[in-house]
Amino acid sequence: MDEIILLKMGELVLKGLNRRNFEDRLLSNVRRRLRPFGDFAVSARQSTVYAEPGGAVDFPGALDAMRRVFGVVAISRAAVCKKDIDAIEKAAVSYLGETFARPLSYKVESRRADKQFPLTSIQISQRVGGALHDAYPHLTVDVHAPEVTVFVEVRERFAYVHAGSLPGAGGLPVGITGRAVALLSGGIDSPVACHMAARRGVSLELVHFFSYPYTSPEAKEKVLSLARILSGWCGRMTVHVVPFTHVQEEIRKHCPDELFTLVMRRFMMRIAEGVAIRTGAVALVTGECIGQVASQTMEAMAVTSAACCLPVFRPVVAMDKEEIVVRAREIGTFETSILPYEDCCTVFTPRHPKTKPRLDEVEKAEEALDVAALVAEALDNTERVMVP
């Protein structure tokens, strides 16, 4: 029996004159994600994306990949049949045999997108429900709280039968809202921030600050592992690995200890903005969360943001730590984030960091540094790692 993957579009169906742009971006993302699992013909009609296999394909792998495509709210593996009620009945009985091998309660829901079809949705459900009961008499009908809901969709070309959907990732197709540079540490928060930004259609360039020998090669590999996990959601990305040792050593030599973290964060923003200029990005993304650490008070974040001109988005800014951890587990980054390899933010950490800094005092401290030269040196020596 022929099968297909049906992908239900999310909020992009609410778009107006630019809806076609959103759909085209979604189709492009779906085609690229399906490529490793076989030959699929991908098209869109009536707020649904159809992924039709052209031969032998890896259906489980394809379904799993589709659950990570932003812009899709539900995924179904469905049987394809002619738009004929007898064919629909036979398809339901045959295709759902494994599902109904044990006693279950069920109901049938039908959607008749093709209004020329001679039966109403209620009549289709009655016919298919009767055929299933005749074939599997151990089943019980329950229209209020069934264990299995059988869906019949009669559309413009064919009819489709399936037993429910998997949840999709929601959001908007990656790349449709522009490009941003995300600061990726080895912690829990920044990968979640990346995921949340990508879910709003943002294409990401990742920046990681590496302070060898104060941080180990394993710490760098940990971040690249996080990037590879994120790429399953966010698509192909480049990780810009910035050598940060010299910057931190210069700050330590010339700036007050209590301002070290703030000055360091301001350098990170300047360097990230430099990467943004080179890559055509129009914003920065960080994993900062109000009150979580000394450098994430509102005063400290204001001082940090003042170092750059681009807007700074902080997707997790108002989330509790436990909420962030839950999201990290859901997207698969948590176990990697807690590996015991420290990042550059733990290097030269002051004993008593300033929590309510003034911009003028931080700028005064930076006068002891050749800021432009340090930023240029870091950018010129940045390593670029492609993550497919």
N, C-alpha and C positions, 0 to 999 in steps of 0.2 A: 504494500500500500504506500502511495506517495505521502511524504510528510513535508512539513514546512515549519519555519520558525516565524511566529507573529510577534512583532514588537509594537506595543501601544505607546504612542507619543505622549509626552507630558504637557507641561504648560506652554510649550511652543505652539500648540494648536490655537492658543488664544491670540497669537500675534496677528497683526494686520497686514499691510501691504508688503512688509518685509518677511512674511512667514516663509516664503520660498527659500530665502537665504538660510534660515534656520534649518529647514528640512534638508537642503542640499548639504549643509555641514554635517548633519546627523547621518545622512546616507554615506558620506565619505568616511566618517569615523567607523560606522558599522562595517563597511567593506574592508577597511584596513584591519579591524579587529578579527574579522572572520577568516582572513586570508590563511592563517596557519592551520585551519581546521578543514580545509577543502574548498571546492569551487561552489560559491553561492551567487545566485543572481539576486541583487538587492534592488527593491523599488518601493515606492510609497504611494498609497492611495487611501483616501478616507481616514486620515489620521492614524494609519497603521503602516508600519514598515514590514515588507514581506521579504524573507530571506529563503529563497528556493534553492535547494541543493541540486547541483548539476551532475551528480554521481555519488560515489562513496565519500562520505564525510564523517567527521568526528562530531556527532550530535551532542554528547555530554560536554565535550570541551567547548563547543560553540555556544551552548546555552550558558555555561559558566562565564564565558567571556562577555556575553551580552548583558549579564547582570551588573557589569561594571561600566557600562556605556551610559554616560550622562545624557539626559534627554529622553530616556525610555523609562516608563513607569511600570510596565508589566511585560513579561515574556512568556509565551506559550509554545509548546511543541504540539503541533496539530496535524490531524489527518486531512488530506485534501480529497474532495470528491466532486462529482458533477452536481449541478444545482437541480437535483431531482429528489423528491422526498424518499423514494425507495432506495436510492443510492445513499442518501444521508443516513437512513435507518441502518442499512448494512454496514456502513462505515463505523457508526457508533458501536454496534454490537461487536464487530471485529476488532476495532482499534482499542476498545476499553476492556477487553477480556481480562487482561492481567490486573487492571484496577479493581474489577468486580469479582475476583477469584474468591473472596471471602465475603461473608455477610456485611452489608453496609447500608446505611440510609443514603438516599440520593434525591436529587431533583434535576430537572433540565431547564436551562434558560436559553432562549433563542433570541437572536438579533437579526432582523431582516433589513439589511442595508439596501438590498435591491427590492424596491417596492413593487416591481413587476412580478415577483415570485407569487405564485397563485395562493399560497397558504399564509395566514397571518403568523406572527410570532407565537401566539398561544397555541395555534393548531400544530405548528411544527413541534413545539415542546410536548404536546399530547401524543403525537405520533411517535416521536423518538422515545419518550418515556415508556410508552406501551411496548415498543419493540425491545427495549432493554429489560423490562419486567418479564416479557415472554421468554427471552433468552436466559435470564438469570433470575429465576423465581425466588431465590433466597434474599433478594434485595427488598428494602423497605422504602417507600416514598415518604419523604419528610420535607415539606416545602418551607419550613421555618428555620430549622437548624440541621441541614443535611451534612453528613460526613464528606460527601463528594458532590460537587455541582458539575454537571455536564453542560458545556457551552456549545451551542450550534450557532455559527455565524454564516449567514447567506450574503455574500458580497457580489460585486459586479461580474467576476469571472467564474469563481468556484464557491463551494460551500466548505466550511472548515469545522472540524469537531475536535474538542479537547476537554480535558478534565481539570480546568483551572490554570492559574498562572503563577509564575514566580515573580516576586517583587523586583522591580528595576531600581536603578540608582537615582532616578528623578533628575531634577535640575535642567540645565541647558547644555547643548552640545559643546564640547571643549573647542575653544578657538573662535567661537562666534562673538564673544564680547571683547576680544582683544588679548594683548600679551602683557604679563607682569613678571617681575623678578621676585622670587620667594627666597627668603633666608632660611636655609635648612640646616639645623643643628642635628646632633645625635639624640636629642631628647624626645619626649612624648608629644609636646605641644605643636612644634612646627610642622611635622608631617600631617597632623590633623588640619592645621590651617591651610596647607597646600591642597588637601583634598576638598575642603570647603570652598576654596576659591575656584578650583577647577569645576566644581559642581555648578557654579554660576557661569560657566562657559569660558573661563579664563584659561588661556594657554600659558604655561609656566616655563620660565628659565630658572634653574635652581642655583643658588650661591652657597657654598660652604667654606668656612674659614678654618684653615688647617695650620696648626702651630707646632710643627715638628722642630725639635725633638720633645717638646713639652707634651705633645699629644702623639700617640702611636700610629703607625700605619694601620693597625687594626681599627682605630677610631675612624680613619678615613674610609676603610672598607665597609664599616658599619653604616656610614652615611650613604655610600653607594648602594648598599643593600636596601636601605630605606627608599632610595630613589627608584630602584627596580620594582619594589612593591607598589609604589605610587604610580609608576608608569602603566600598571594594569588598569588604573582608574583614569589617569590624567593624560595618557598617550605618550608619545615620544618626547623626551626632554634632554636638555644638556645640563650637566652639573658643572658649574664653574668653580673649581677648587682654588681658592685664593690663599697664597702663602702669607700668613699673618704674623709670623714670629717677630720679624723686625719691627712691625708696627707696635706690637705689645711691649717689646723691650724698650722702645723709645718712649712710650707712654709711662712705663714704670720708672724710667730714669728721670723724666722731666716734669711729671705731673703729680699733684698731691694724691696720696694713697686713697683717700676717701672718694676721689673723683675718677679713679682708674676705670671702673666699669662703665661709667657714663661716657667718658672720652672714647673708650674702646667701641661702645655701641654707636657713637656718632661716626667713627671711622667706618664701621660696617655699613652704615647707611650711605655714606659717600661712595664707597666702593661698589655697593649694590646699584646705586644710581648710575655709576660709570658703566656697569654691565648693561643696565637698562638702555642707556644711550646707544651702546654698541649693537644691541640686539633688537632695537625698535620697540621695547617695552614702554608702557606709559604709567606704570604704578609699581609699588613695592608691596610685598606681603610678608608679614612676620607672625610668629606664634606668641606674641606678647599677650598677657592676661593681667588685668588690673589687680594689683596687690599680691601677686604670687611671689615675687622676689623684690629685692630692694630697687632694682633698675626698672621695675614695672609699676611704680606709683604713677599717678597722673602727671605729677610734676616732672618726673624723670622721663616719661614717654614724650612729653611736650618738648623737653630739651633735646631728646634724641631725634625727634622728627624735624626739628629746626635745622638740622645739619644737611637736609636735602630739600629739593624743590618739588619732586614728584609726590603725589598723594601716597599715603601709607595705609594699607588695609590690614586690619587685625581681626580676622574672622573669629577667633576664640576669646576675644577681649573680655567678654562678660560671662564666660562659662565657668562653672565650678570645676575643680581639678577632676573630680570623679566623673563628671560629664565628658571631659576630654578623654579620660582613660577608657570609658565605655566606647566612645567613637573610635579611638585608636584600636581597640580590640576588634571592632566591627570591620574596619578597613584592612586589618592584618599587619599593622605596623608596631603594635605594642611590644610583642616579644623581642623584636629587634631593638626597639628603642631602649629597653631596660638592660641590654647587654652592658657589662661593666667596663666600657671604654669611654673615657671622659673627652669632652670637646674643649675648644679653646676658651669657652666662657668660664671654665674652672681654673684657668691659668692666672696666677698672680691675683687671686680674689682678695679684695681688701677685707680687713677684719671688721671695720665699721664703715660701710659704704654710705654715701650721702643719699638720703631718701627724698628730700625736698630741696633739690638743687635750684639755683637761679641760673638762667641762661648766661647772664653777663659773667658770672664767676667761672663757668665752664669755658666760655670763649676766652677769658683771660688766661686760664691754665693752658689752653691750646696754643697760645702765642709762643710758647717755648718749643713748639714742634714745627717742622717744615711740612705742613699738612698736605699741600699739593704734591710735593715730591714723594711722600710716603704713599699717597693714594695712587699716583702714577706708577710707582714701582710695583705695587701689589697688582694692579691691573695688567701691567706688561708681563708679569710672570705667572699669570693665572693659567692653570691647566684646565682644559675642556674635555669632559668625559661624556660621550653620547650614551644615552640610556634608551634602548629600543622599546 
